Every structure is written in structure tokens, then in C-alpha cells.
Amino acid sequence: MAQAKRKYKIMGFDSTTLIYERTLPLHFLSEHQMEQLLIRLAARHLSPDEIVQASFKKNIKGRRNDFDFRLTASDRYGVATIGNPYYMVCTVPDDQVE
């Protein structure tokens, strides 16, 4: 049996409200590029000072965690930004894309 092709599914949430959703073929972005995309999406909701503070090294006092990632519970291949609103990505089979 052939393995199903997979896609990235990107979602943004404000608390529990879905504010953004898009699917992309896996070959469009590397994992690093996808992480950078999530950071860019999260930055849209921050002030310039908050973006600067979120960019500090992890051990610097006053650093924000908006650009940090955590594994998602729903998909072992998923990651999400921390904060609210937050953005997450996981991989899904083609046949599960609406």
C-alpha cells in the first residue's frame, strides 16, 4: 500500500478561536523555514518592543517567550508558538485536508 502524501497544516488561534488556517505541500518549506514562518505570524500581534524582547537570548532578563516553540499534544510532528494568539503547524495526510 502506498503511503499517503502529507501536507503542512498551519493554524492560528486567539484563545480557542481559529483565526487562521492554511495547508501547504511539505516540499514548499523546510522545517527551519516553517519555524521562521510561525515566528513571523506570531510577530504580527506584537509591538516593536515586544518583538525585540522576544528575540533576546534565553538567559536574558526581560526576555519574552512568544517565539519559543513547544511540541503539540495532537500530533507528534507538530510545533506551536507560545503566547496568545499562537500559531501551530502539524503534518496531515492529503486525504485529511478539507
C-alpha positions as CSV (number, residue, x, y, z in Angstrom):
1,M,0.0,0.0,0.0
2,A,1.4,3.4,-0.9
3,Q,2.0,5.9,1.8
4,A,-0.3,9.0,1.7
5,K,1.3,12.3,0.8
6,R,1.4,14.7,3.6
7,K,0.9,18.5,3.9
8,Y,1.6,21.1,6.5
9,K,-1.5,22.4,8.2
10,I,-0.9,25.9,9.7
11,M,-3.4,27.2,12.2
12,G,-3.6,30.3,14.3
13,F,-5.7,30.7,17.5
14,D,-6.7,33.5,19.7
15,S,-7.5,31.6,22.8
16,T,-9.7,28.9,21.4
17,T,-11.0,30.8,18.3
18,L,-9.4,29.8,15.0
19,I,-8.1,33.0,13.3
20,Y,-6.1,31.5,10.5
21,E,-5.8,28.2,8.6
22,R,-3.9,27.1,5.6
23,T,-2.4,23.9,4.2
24,L,0.8,23.7,2.1
25,P,2.6,20.8,0.4
26,L,5.6,19.7,2.6
27,H,8.1,20.5,-0.2
28,F,7.2,24.2,-0.1
29,L,9.1,24.9,3.1
30,S,11.9,23.2,5.1
31,E,11.4,22.7,8.9
32,H,13.5,25.7,9.6
33,Q,11.6,27.9,7.1
34,M,8.3,26.7,8.7
35,E,9.6,27.7,12.2
36,Q,10.5,31.2,10.8
37,L,7.1,31.5,9.2
38,L,5.4,30.8,12.6
39,I,7.6,33.4,14.2
40,R,6.6,35.9,11.5
41,L,2.9,35.2,12.0
42,A,3.2,35.5,15.8
43,A,5.1,38.8,15.4
44,R,2.1,40.4,13.7
45,H,0.4,40.7,17.1
46,L,3.3,42.1,19.0
47,S,4.6,45.7,19.5
48,P,8.1,46.6,18.2
49,D,9.4,46.4,21.8
50,E,7.8,43.0,22.4
51,I,9.4,41.7,19.2
52,V,12.8,42.9,20.4
53,Q,12.3,41.3,23.8
54,A,11.1,38.1,22.3
55,S,14.4,38.0,20.3
56,F,16.7,38.1,23.3
57,K,18.8,35.1,24.2
58,K,17.0,32.7,26.5
59,N,19.0,33.6,29.6
60,I,18.5,37.4,29.4
61,K,16.2,39.1,32.0
62,G,13.1,40.6,30.4
63,R,13.0,38.1,27.5
64,R,9.6,37.2,26.2
65,N,8.8,33.6,25.1
66,D,6.5,34.5,22.1
67,F,8.9,33.0,19.6
68,D,9.6,29.8,21.6
69,F,8.2,26.5,20.4
70,R,6.5,23.6,22.1
71,L,5.5,20.2,20.8
72,T,1.8,19.9,20.3
73,A,-0.2,17.2,22.0
74,S,-2.3,16.4,19.0
75,D,0.5,15.5,16.5
76,R,3.9,14.3,17.4
77,Y,5.2,16.2,14.3
78,G,3.6,19.4,15.4
79,V,5.0,22.6,16.9
80,A,3.4,25.7,18.2
81,T,4.5,29.2,19.3
82,I,3.9,30.2,22.9
83,G,1.7,33.1,23.7
84,N,-1.7,34.4,22.6
85,P,-2.6,34.5,19.8
86,Y,-0.5,31.5,19.0
87,Y,0.3,29.6,15.7
88,M,0.8,25.9,15.2
89,V,1.8,23.6,12.4
90,C,1.4,19.9,12.0
91,T,1.6,17.5,9.2
92,V,-1.6,15.8,7.9
93,P,-2.2,13.3,5.1
94,D,-3.6,14.7,1.9
95,D,-6.9,12.9,2.3
96,Q,-7.5,14.7,5.7
97,V,-7.2,18.2,4.1
98,E,-10.5,19.9,3.7
